[in-house]
Amino acid sequence: MKYLAVTAVMGMGVFFLFSCATAGNIKANPNMVADINPVSAGTAEAELDKTFSQKLVKAEIEAIFYPRLNSVALKFRHQGVTYRQFWDLAARMNFITALERYKSDYADRNLDTKYQRTRAIYGKSKGRVEWETFKFSKNHVAFPVFQLGYRFREGKPFFVTLMLSAREETDSSDSSTPMDSQQISMYFTRAQADELAKLFDQPYLLGLINIKPGQDQEGTAEQNSGIEYEEW
């Protein structure tokens, strides 16, 4: 009996600690939809500026869903540096809405060739970026603005996300000089942007972790309709 009593008390203690830890995670990350590790959401393609050239180069982007943050990180390499752009739910919804507006302007032949007018014509979002030059080098973090617009390149219009430069975040234990993150444009054809929009879709992401829309830990989930591609 004494052994059973001690076992029961220990079990209650473990349950209490687990409950506190989980509650702490939710409190620390109010957007969390599940207390599980990141999962791959798929891949998409985009065009990036080619170094020392006016041409664009195709890049593969890996989308990684972070349930604890309810955020999607776009992982890619550019000019020898590995980047992870984090898009939270609000930013992803802005992306999908901006793409719908762009496709409408595209279909109506209502596009302006002056990039200074169009670089943020569909709005902007606050984001997060992490980067490192080598696999085991320091992980740098900054919180840039993502602008949503379009631009003509090589005689063709592209839907564009422009990540502005931002000063690196540091703490008191880091004695190194803060860096500025690079300004990076991602150029998408409508078909490429459609593929990324699918990976940004909240019901799709929740399905990856077997959670039905509306049943996540926060009790809410946005539903986004698919976007069809139409040739101009």
Helices and strands as residue ranges (DSSP letters): H 2-28, E 39-49, E 56-66, E 71-78, E 81-88, H 89-107, H 115-118, E 124-126, E 128-132, E 140-142, E 145-153, E 156-163, E 184-188, H 190-200, H 202-208
